[in-house]
Amino acid sequence: MSRIKIELEKVLKERKISKNQLCYACKLQHTQLNNYCKNKVVRVDLATIAKICDYVGCSIADILVLEKDEEPEKEIAEE
């Protein structure tokens, strides 16, 4: 099964933006931002992602990446 990977930390490093700057500008809790940076978010808040993209100057595709599995999914046998 494919999964969504959050690459926010990579984007911040590339653009030389600190987590503190982003937290202050987007009014985010440090814990919340760290969860996004460490891929520990189960449900992504679209308003938060929009604020981050606006401040960082990137698109959603720069932050959220679909990772496909290497193994093909097994077919379900029909009865």
LODREN-839808 format. One record per residue: residue number from 1; x, y, z of N, C-alpha, C in turn; residue in three letters. Coordinates in Angstrom, 3 decimals, always signed. Example, Ala and Ser with C-alpha at 12.3 -4.5 7.8 and 13.67 -1.06 7.14 Angstrom:
# residues 2
<i 1&nc1 +13.190&nc2 -5.690&nc3 +7.800&cac1 +12.300&cac2 -4.500&cac3 +7.800&cc1 +13.200&cc2 -3.300&cc3 +7.800&aa ALA>
<i 2&nc1 +12.850&nc2 -2.250&nc3 +7.080&cac1 +13.670&cac2 -1.060&cac3 +7.140&cc1 +12.900&cc2 +0.030&cc3 +7.870&aa SER>
This chain:
# residues 79
<i 1&nc1 +0.836&nc2 -1.176&nc3 +0.000&cac1 +0.000&cac2 +0.000&cac3 +0.000&cc1 +0.888&cc2 +1.248&cc3 +0.000&aa MET>
<i 2&nc1 +0.528&nc2 +2.199&nc3 -0.803&cac1 +1.266&cac2 +3.466&cac3 -0.873&cc1 +0.984&cc2 +4.295&cc3 +0.375&aa SER>
<i 3&nc1 +1.874&nc2 +5.271&nc3 +0.631&cac1 +1.666&cac2 +6.157&cac3 +1.779&cc1 +2.139&cc2 +7.560&cc3 +1.427&aa ARG>
<i 4&nc1 +1.638&nc2 +8.524&nc3 +2.167&cac1 +2.033&cac2 +9.915&cac3 +1.985&cc1 +3.203&cc2 +10.206&cc3 +2.917&aa ILE>
<i 5&nc1 +4.265&nc2 +10.773&nc3 +2.374&cac1 +5.426&cac2 +11.161&cac3 +3.174&cc1 +5.474&cc2 +12.685&cc3 +3.217&aa LYS>
<i 6&nc1 +5.717&nc2 +13.216&nc3 +4.412&cac1 +5.819&cac2 +14.662&cac3 +4.588&cc1 +7.296&cc2 +15.036&cc3 +4.570&aa ILE>
<i 7&nc1 +7.686&nc2 +15.865&nc3 +3.618&cac1 +9.090&cac2 +16.251&cac3 +3.466&cc1 +9.312&cc2 +17.713&cc3 +3.849&aa GLU>
<i 8&nc1 +8.615&nc2 +18.148&nc3 +4.872&cac1 +8.698&cac2 +19.541&cac3 +5.294&cc1 +10.087&cc2 +19.905&cc3 +5.796&aa LEU>
<i 9&nc1 +10.696&nc2 +19.035&nc3 +6.582&cac1 +12.017&cac2 +19.342&cac3 +7.133&cc1 +13.041&cc2 +19.559&cc3 +6.015&aa GLU>
<i 10&nc1 +12.964&nc2 +18.745&nc3 +4.974&cac1 +13.866&cac2 +18.868&cac3 +3.823&cc1 +13.666&cc2 +20.213&cc3 +3.121&aa LYS>
<i 11&nc1 +12.412&nc2 +20.590&nc3 +2.927&cac1 +12.094&cac2 +21.858&cac3 +2.262&cc1 +12.589&cc2 +23.045&cc3 +3.092&aa VAL>
<i 12&nc1 +12.418&nc2 +22.966&nc3 +4.408&cac1 +12.887&cac2 +24.051&cac3 +5.277&cc1 +14.402&cc2 +24.200&cc3 +5.198&aa LEU>
<i 13&nc1 +15.118&nc2 +23.091&nc3 +5.188&cac1 +16.582&cac2 +23.143&cac3 +5.093&cc1 +17.024&cc2 +23.736&cc3 +3.763&aa LYS>
<i 14&nc1 +16.369&nc2 +23.311&nc3 +2.673&cac1 +16.717&cac2 +23.819&cac3 +1.341&cc1 +16.523&cc2 +25.331&cc3 +1.252&aa GLU>
<i 15&nc1 +15.500&nc2 +25.832&nc3 +1.916&cac1 +15.179&cac2 +27.262&cac3 +1.829&cc1 +15.734&cc2 +28.071&cc3 +2.997&aa ARG>
<i 16&nc1 +16.506&nc2 +27.379&nc3 +3.844&cac1 +17.154&cac2 +28.032&cac3 +4.994&cc1 +16.153&cc2 +28.780&cc3 +5.879&aa LYS>
<i 17&nc1 +15.068&nc2 +28.082&nc3 +6.194&cac1 +14.044&cac2 +28.617&cac3 +7.096&cc1 +14.072&cc2 +27.776&cc3 +8.366&aa ILE>
<i 18&nc1 +14.178&nc2 +28.433&nc3 +9.504&cac1 +14.220&cac2 +27.691&cac3 +10.765&cc1 +12.805&cc2 +27.305&cc3 +11.199&aa SER>
<i 19&nc1 +12.744&nc2 +26.290&nc3 +12.027&cac1 +11.452&cac2 +25.870&cac3 +12.572&cc1 +10.852&cc2 +26.983&cc3 +13.424&aa LYS>
<i 20&nc1 +11.705&nc2 +27.697&nc3 +14.152&cac1 +11.215&cac2 +28.808&cac3 +14.979&cc1 +10.573&cc2 +29.894&cc3 +14.122&aa ASN>
<i 21&nc1 +11.207&nc2 +30.223&nc3 +12.995&cac1 +10.643&cac2 +31.229&cac3 +12.086&cc1 +9.269&cc2 +30.789&cc3 +11.603&aa GLN>
<i 22&nc1 +9.176&nc2 +29.531&nc3 +11.198&cac1 +7.921&cac2 +29.010&cac3 +10.661&cc1 +6.836&cc2 +28.980&cc3 +11.733&aa LEU>
<i 23&nc1 +7.175&nc2 +28.534&nc3 +12.930&cac1 +6.204&cac2 +28.499&cac3 +14.034&cc1 +5.654&cc2 +29.895&cc3 +14.316&aa CYS>
<i 24&nc1 +6.545&nc2 +30.860&nc3 +14.378&cac1 +6.130&cac2 +32.232&cac3 +14.672&cc1 +5.255&cc2 +32.794&cc3 +13.547&aa TYR>
<i 25&nc1 +5.689&nc2 +32.631&nc3 +12.316&cac1 +4.976&cac2 +33.206&cac3 +11.172&cc1 +3.608&cc2 +32.561&cc3 +10.949&aa ALA>
<i 26&nc1 +3.521&nc2 +31.260&nc3 +11.177&cac1 +2.276&cac2 +30.528&cac3 +10.898&cc1 +1.454&cc2 +30.244&cc3 +12.148&aa CYS>
<i 27&nc1 +1.932&nc2 +30.742&nc3 +13.295&cac1 +1.243&cac2 +30.531&cac3 +14.573&cc1 +1.019&cc2 +29.043&cc3 +14.853&aa LYS>
<i 28&nc1 +2.106&nc2 +28.281&nc3 +14.761&cac1 +2.062&cac2 +26.840&cac3 +15.018&cc1 +2.740&cc2 +26.527&cc3 +16.345&aa LEU>
<i 29&nc1 +2.269&nc2 +25.484&nc3 +17.001&cac1 +2.940&cac2 +24.968&cac3 +18.189&cc1 +4.199&cc2 +24.237&cc3 +17.723&aa GLN>
<i 30&nc1 +5.269&nc2 +24.293&nc3 +18.506&cac1 +6.502&cac2 +23.584&cac3 +18.149&cc1 +6.253&cc2 +22.079&cc3 +18.045&aa HIS>
<i 31&nc1 +5.433&nc2 +21.549&nc3 +18.938&cac1 +5.116&cac2 +20.115&cac3 +18.909&cc1 +4.429&cc2 +19.742&cc3 +17.603&aa THR>
<i 32&nc1 +3.486&nc2 +20.563&nc3 +17.184&cac1 +2.764&cac2 +20.299&cac3 +15.939&cc1 +3.721&cc2 +20.310&cc3 +14.749&aa GLN>
<i 33&nc1 +4.585&nc2 +21.309&nc3 +14.684&cac1 +5.538&cac2 +21.401&cac3 +13.579&cc1 +6.505&cc2 +20.221&cc3 +13.587&aa LEU>
<i 34&nc1 +6.988&nc2 +19.848&nc3 +14.758&cac1 +7.893&cac2 +18.699&cac3 +14.847&cc1 +7.218&cc2 +17.421&cc3 +14.377&aa ASN>
<i 35&nc1 +5.935&nc2 +17.259&nc3 +14.674&cac1 +5.211&cac2 +16.079&cac3 +14.192&cc1 +5.141&cc2 +16.063&cc3 +12.669&aa ASN>
<i 36&nc1 +4.945&nc2 +17.216&nc3 +12.062&cac1 +4.956&cac2 +17.289&cac3 +10.597&cc1 +6.354&cc2 +16.970&cc3 +10.057&aa TYR>
<i 37&nc1 +7.372&nc2 +17.507&nc3 +10.685&cac1 +8.749&cac2 +17.290&cac3 +10.217&cc1 +9.198&cc2 +15.841&cc3 +10.378&aa CYS>
<i 38&nc1 +8.693&nc2 +15.154&nc3 +11.378&cac1 +9.107&cac2 +13.771&cac3 +11.659&cc1 +8.126&cc2 +12.731&cc3 +11.123&aa LYS>
<i 39&nc1 +7.163&nc2 +13.160&nc3 +10.312&cac1 +6.187&cac2 +12.248&cac3 +9.713&cc1 +5.353&cc2 +11.508&cc3 +10.749&aa ASN>
<i 40&nc1 +4.995&nc2 +12.176&nc3 +11.819&cac1 +4.194&cac2 +11.546&cac3 +12.866&cc1 +2.744&cc2 +12.023&cc3 +12.840&aa LYS>
<i 41&nc1 +2.350&nc2 +12.662&nc3 +11.761&cac1 +0.991&cac2 +13.182&cac3 +11.638&cc1 +0.110&cc2 +12.116&cc3 +11.004&aa VAL>
<i 42&nc1 -1.021&nc2 +11.848&nc3 +11.637&cac1 -1.959&cac2 +10.870&cac3 +11.093&cc1 -2.967&cc2 +11.563&cc3 +10.186&aa VAL>
<i 43&nc1 -3.441&nc2 +12.722&nc3 +10.619&cac1 -4.402&cac2 +13.498&cac3 +9.831&cc1 -3.810&cc2 +14.878&cc3 +9.556&aa ARG>
<i 44&nc1 -3.626&nc2 +15.162&nc3 +8.308&cac1 -3.033&cac2 +16.436&cac3 +7.898&cc1 -4.111&cc2 +17.519&cc3 +7.914&aa VAL>
<i 45&nc1 -3.805&nc2 +18.648&nc3 +8.530&cac1 -4.711&cac2 +19.790&cac3 +8.545&cc1 -4.411&cc2 +20.647&cc3 +7.314&aa ASP>
<i 46&nc1 -5.365&nc2 +20.719&nc3 +6.401&cac1 -5.139&cac2 +21.424&cac3 +5.139&cc1 -4.900&cc2 +22.916&cc3 +5.336&aa LEU>
<i 47&nc1 -5.538&nc2 +23.518&nc3 +6.322&cac1 -5.310&cac2 +24.944&cac3 +6.589&cc1 -3.867&cc2 +25.172&cc3 +7.035&aa ALA>
<i 48&nc1 -3.343&nc2 +24.261&nc3 +7.840&cac1 -1.952&cac2 +24.359&cac3 +8.291&cc1 -0.997&cc2 +24.202&cc3 +7.120&aa THR>
<i 49&nc1 -1.251&nc2 +23.220&nc3 +6.269&cac1 -0.399&cac2 +23.001&cac3 +5.089&cc1 -0.435&cc2 +24.231&cc3 +4.184&aa ILE>
<i 50&nc1 -1.617&nc2 +24.834&nc3 +4.018&cac1 -1.741&cac2 +26.034&cac3 +3.182&cc1 -0.919&cc2 +27.189&cc3 +3.756&aa ALA>
<i 51&nc1 -0.979&nc2 +27.387&nc3 +5.081&cac1 -0.183&cac2 +28.446&cac3 +5.728&cc1 +1.306&cc2 +28.210&cc3 +5.509&aa LYS>
<i 52&nc1 +1.723&nc2 +26.957&nc3 +5.684&cac1 +3.137&cac2 +26.610&cac3 +5.517&cc1 +3.584&cc2 +26.876&cc3 +4.083&aa ILE>
<i 53&nc1 +2.790&nc2 +26.423&nc3 +3.117&cac1 +3.139&cac2 +26.624&cac3 +1.704&cc1 +3.229&cc2 +28.107&cc3 +1.361&aa CYS>
<i 54&nc1 +2.287&nc2 +28.898&nc3 +1.861&cac1 +2.312&cac2 +30.344&cac3 +1.606&cc1 +3.582&cc2 +30.974&cc3 +2.158&aa ASP>
<i 55&nc1 +3.932&nc2 +30.637&nc3 +3.391&cac1 +5.108&cac2 +31.249&cac3 +4.022&cc1 +6.406&cc2 +30.790&cc3 +3.364&aa TYR>
<i 56&nc1 +6.502&nc2 +29.491&nc3 +3.110&cac1 +7.738&cac2 +28.922&cac3 +2.560&cc1 +7.878&cc2 +29.246&cc3 +1.074&aa VAL>
<i 57&nc1 +6.754&nc2 +29.463&nc3 +0.397&cac1 +6.784&cac2 +29.748&cac3 -1.034&cc1 +6.951&cc2 +28.490&cc3 -1.858&aa GLY>
<i 58&nc1 +6.183&nc2 +27.471&nc3 -1.503&cac1 +6.277&cac2 +26.197&cac3 -2.218&cc1 +4.877&cc2 +25.676&cc3 -2.513&aa CYS>
<i 59&nc1 +4.811&nc2 +24.578&nc3 -3.227&cac1 +3.518&cac2 +23.956&cac3 -3.511&cc1 +3.309&cc2 +22.773&cc3 -2.562&aa SER>
<i 60&nc1 +2.091&nc2 +22.300&nc3 -2.509&cac1 +1.775&cac2 +21.138&cac3 -1.669&cc1 +2.609&cc2 +19.940&cc3 -2.101&aa ILE>
<i 61&nc1 +2.841&nc2 +19.801&nc3 -3.393&cac1 +3.616&cac2 +18.666&cac3 -3.914&cc1 +5.062&cc2 +18.675&cc3 -3.432&aa ALA>
<i 62&nc1 +5.568&nc2 +19.834&nc3 -3.030&cac1 +6.923&cac2 +19.897&cac3 -2.478&cc1 +6.978&cc2 +19.312&cc3 -1.073&aa ASP>
<i 63&nc1 +5.864&nc2 +19.360&nc3 -0.368&cac1 +5.812&cac2 +18.914&cac3 +1.025&cc1 +5.231&cc2 +17.510&cc3 +1.165&aa ILE>
<i 64&nc1 +4.147&nc2 +17.236&nc3 +0.456&cac1 +3.489&cac2 +15.929&cac3 +0.539&cc1 +3.844&cc2 +15.099&cc3 -0.688&aa LEU>
<i 65&nc1 +4.459&nc2 +13.944&nc3 -0.461&cac1 +4.921&cac2 +13.090&cac3 -1.554&cc1 +4.308&cc2 +11.704&cc3 -1.400&aa VAL>
<i 66&nc1 +3.781&nc2 +11.164&nc3 -2.490&cac1 +3.222&cac2 +9.813&cac3 -2.472&cc1 +4.340&cc2 +8.812&cc3 -2.702&aa LEU>
<i 67&nc1 +4.544&nc2 +7.931&nc3 -1.729&cac1 +5.542&cac2 +6.863&cac3 -1.854&cc1 +4.820&cc2 +5.576&cc3 -2.193&aa GLU>
<i 68&nc1 +5.152&nc2 +5.027&nc3 -3.336&cac1 +4.525&cac2 +3.771&cac3 -3.753&cc1 +5.330&cc2 +2.600&cc3 -3.235&aa LYS>
<i 69&nc1 +4.620&nc2 +1.520&nc3 -2.907&cac1 +5.287&cac2 +0.301&cac3 -2.462&cc1 +6.025&cc2 -0.336&cc3 -3.620&aa ASP>
<i 70&nc1 +7.129&nc2 -0.987&nc3 -3.286&cac1 +7.892&cac2 -1.720&cac3 -4.289&cc1 +7.182&cc2 -3.014&cc3 -4.667&aa GLU>
<i 71&nc1 +6.516&nc2 -3.615&nc3 -3.679&cac1 +5.842&cac2 -4.890&cac3 -3.916&cc1 +4.445&cc2 -4.639&cc3 -4.465&aa GLU>
<i 72&nc1 +4.055&nc2 -5.390&nc3 -5.501&cac1 +2.690&cac2 -5.247&cac3 -6.003&cc1 +1.700&cc2 -5.797&cc3 -4.976&aa PRO>
<i 73&nc1 +0.511&nc2 -5.199&nc3 -4.932&cac1 -0.501&cac2 -5.674&cac3 -3.990&cc1 -0.986&cc2 -7.051&cc3 -4.410&aa GLU>
<i 74&nc1 -1.244&nc2 -7.885&nc3 -3.413&cac1 -1.733&cac2 -9.235&cac3 -3.685&cc1 -3.181&cc2 -9.163&cc3 -4.134&aa LYS>
<i 75&nc1 -3.519&nc2 -10.023&nc3 -5.084&cac1 -4.894&cac2 -10.060&cac3 -5.553&cc1 -5.744&cc2 -10.809&cc3 -4.545&aa GLU>
<i 76&nc1 -6.950&nc2 -10.328&nc3 -4.354&cac1 -7.873&cac2 -10.983&cac3 -3.437&cc1 -8.619&cc2 -12.053&cc3 -4.219&aa ILE>
<i 77&nc1 -8.571&nc2 -13.264&nc3 -3.701&cac1 -9.237&cac2 -14.385&cac3 -4.374&cc1 -10.744&cc2 -14.225&cc3 -4.260&aa ALA>
<i 78&nc1 -11.427&nc2 -14.433&nc3 -5.383&cac1 -12.888&cac2 -14.349&cac3 -5.374&cc1 -13.454&cc2 -15.706&cc3 -5.026&aa GLU>
<i 79&nc1 -14.536&nc2 -15.692&nc3 -4.266&cac1 -15.164&cac2 -16.955&cac3 -3.867&cc1 -16.233&cc2 -17.346&cc3 -4.832&aa GLU>
